[in-house]
Amino acid sequence: MFSGPFNMEKPTEKPGEDFKHIVRISNADLDGNKKLIDSLRKIKGISFTFANAVCDASQLEKTKRLGDMSDSDIKKVEEVIKTAHSKFPQWLLNRRKNIEDNSSVHLVTTDLSYAQENDVRQMQKIKSYRGVRHMSNSPVRGQRTRSNFRKNKGKVLGVAKSKAVPKKPQDDKKK
């Protein structure tokens, strides 16, 4: 390999003895080789903006590799995610003004999936417009349905072309 001044190969850092290749945060397994901010975004329910806010609130470096972080730092990040409703403004949370108790929380991983399923079930139960659209597997947000969202897409072969019938020879009777 060319080892001149323009060597494009990244220098490889050897991980230390206490390097963790897989780190578990909020019931999600994250890659220890990635930066903290990038790893947090792999958790369902955490966006780029929320990951930035978590890094700032926990006072940790965003570019630090997750595998190099100590257990206390990881616990600090988990605690910030769990208590996000008290640390961050309401507009940053993903579940504002909950129907049941009018509270605002930030849900992640399976809690978020469960809450979304319950919301859809509730809409179907009260037979709201969105609930009826969910029941019939139709688009909920007002998209056109003439050409898209077809139930039998890919199954119909189309119109079959009829076979050509040979023409009958006409007799010349006007001779």
C-alpha atoms as one frame of an Amber mdcrd trajectory, in Angstrom:
protein
   0.000   0.000   0.000   1.151   3.528  -0.731   2.553   5.106   2.411   3.246
   8.596   1.136   2.067  11.884   2.582  -1.436  11.309   1.193  -2.190   8.124
   3.086  -5.984   8.020   3.285  -6.114   5.145   5.735  -7.502   6.061   9.157
  -5.219   5.466  12.109  -6.560   2.591  14.139  -6.781   3.084  17.861  -6.371
   0.037  20.001  -9.126  -0.218  22.577  -8.094  -0.177  26.203  -8.589  -2.983
  28.680 -11.884  -1.587  29.953 -13.309  -0.923  26.473 -16.875  -2.233  26.042
 -17.823  -3.290  22.512 -21.534  -3.429  23.325 -23.127  -1.008  25.778 -26.700
  -1.345  27.036 -28.635   1.885  27.511 -32.426   1.982  27.962 -32.883  -1.681
  26.993 -31.029  -1.201  23.700 -27.670  -2.703  22.736 -25.427  -0.005  21.274
 -22.112  -0.221  19.411 -19.223   0.844  21.640 -17.086   1.970  18.685 -19.443
   4.830  17.761 -19.629   8.313  19.235 -22.030   8.960  22.091 -24.369  11.153
  20.056 -24.533   8.682  17.156 -25.150   5.733  19.466 -27.988   7.479  21.288
 -29.780   8.030  17.985 -29.975   4.249  17.502 -32.417   4.036  20.431 -36.027
   4.162  19.257 -37.579   7.439  20.381 -34.352   9.481  20.496 -33.837  11.960
  17.681 -30.805  14.056  16.789 -32.082  17.039  18.781 -32.936  14.948  21.821
 -29.545  13.182  21.693 -27.826  16.594  21.672 -29.894  17.684  24.660 -29.060
  14.479  26.567 -25.324  14.988  25.948 -25.531  18.599  27.121 -27.596  17.765
  30.212 -25.298  14.921  31.240 -22.242  17.161  30.630 -20.452  14.541  28.546
 -18.448  14.985  25.382 -20.573  14.175  22.322 -17.664  12.824  20.285 -16.375
  10.438  22.954 -16.644   6.766  22.020 -19.351   4.970  23.929 -17.135   1.977
  24.746 -14.589   4.196  26.532 -17.163   5.685  28.905 -17.253   4.625  32.535
 -20.237   2.922  34.136 -21.072   6.066  36.086 -21.229   8.096  32.854 -23.545
   5.526  31.279 -25.783   5.595  34.365 -25.823   9.393  34.144 -27.003   9.229
  30.509 -29.712   6.688  31.407 -30.901   8.872  34.278 -31.160  11.922  32.002
 -33.238   9.915  29.504 -35.551   8.605  32.253 -36.096  12.034  33.832 -36.304
  13.976  30.569 -39.743  15.364  31.413 -38.271  17.399  34.268 -35.031  18.480
  32.554 -36.143  19.491  29.053 -38.801  21.837  27.671 -42.136  20.303  26.796
 -41.718  20.766  23.030 -38.718  18.401  23.060 -40.670  15.475  24.537 -42.356
  12.910  22.298 -45.524  12.405  24.366 -47.019  15.713  25.416 -50.306  16.021
  27.307 -51.065  12.330  27.632 -54.781  11.534  27.244 -55.017   9.530  30.468
 -53.332  11.812  33.000 -52.435  14.996  31.049 -48.730  14.540  31.805 -45.802
  15.040  29.443 -43.150  12.318  29.256 -40.497  11.097  26.849 -40.891   7.423
  25.942 -38.210   5.224  24.385 -37.925   1.659  22.987 -40.809  -0.699  23.828
 -42.691   1.866  25.933 -43.013   4.072  22.853 -44.235   1.193  20.666 -46.766
   0.137  23.297 -48.100   3.687  23.687 -48.509   4.080  19.909 -50.412   0.787
  19.660 -52.689   1.871  22.514 -53.349   5.214  20.821 -54.403   3.476  17.595
 -56.628   1.057  19.551 -58.235   3.992  21.376 -58.959   5.781  18.080 -60.500
   2.598  16.669 -62.587   2.094  19.803 -64.123   5.578  19.734 -64.495   5.304
  15.938 -62.830   8.592  15.139 -62.008   9.321  11.491 -58.393   8.300  11.988
 -59.481   5.146  13.811 -61.815   4.134  10.991 -59.027   4.704   8.447 -56.691
   2.548  10.561 -59.317  -0.211  10.708 -59.664  -0.333   6.935 -55.884  -0.117
   6.339 -56.370   3.095   4.363 -54.050   6.104   4.496 -54.780   8.188   7.570
 -53.259  11.549   6.703 -55.243  12.533   3.626 -53.144  11.078   0.823 -54.683
  10.315  -2.558 -55.857   6.749  -2.964 -56.683   6.463  -6.655 -53.316   5.116
  -7.746 -51.543   4.332  -4.480 -52.485   2.177  -1.500 -54.053  -0.497  -3.700
 -54.939  -3.708  -1.909 -54.145  -6.031  -4.814 -50.918  -4.434  -5.947 -48.756
  -6.969  -7.710 -51.403  -9.690  -7.860 -53.400  -8.571 -10.891 -51.944  -9.515
 -14.244 -53.937  -6.983 -16.263 -56.076  -7.490 -19.328 -55.222 -10.619 -21.290
 -54.876 -10.019 -24.998 -57.179 -12.182 -27.073 -55.633 -14.495 -29.613 -55.727
 -13.346 -33.209 -58.386 -15.224 -35.174 -57.345 -16.057 -38.739 -59.422 -14.227
 -41.332 -61.774 -16.219 -43.501 -60.930 -16.126 -47.163 -63.593 -14.134 -48.974
 -65.043 -15.627 -52.102 -65.413 -13.365 -55.054 -69.054 -13.924 -56.008 -69.300
 -10.911 -58.292 -67.620 -12.450 -61.249
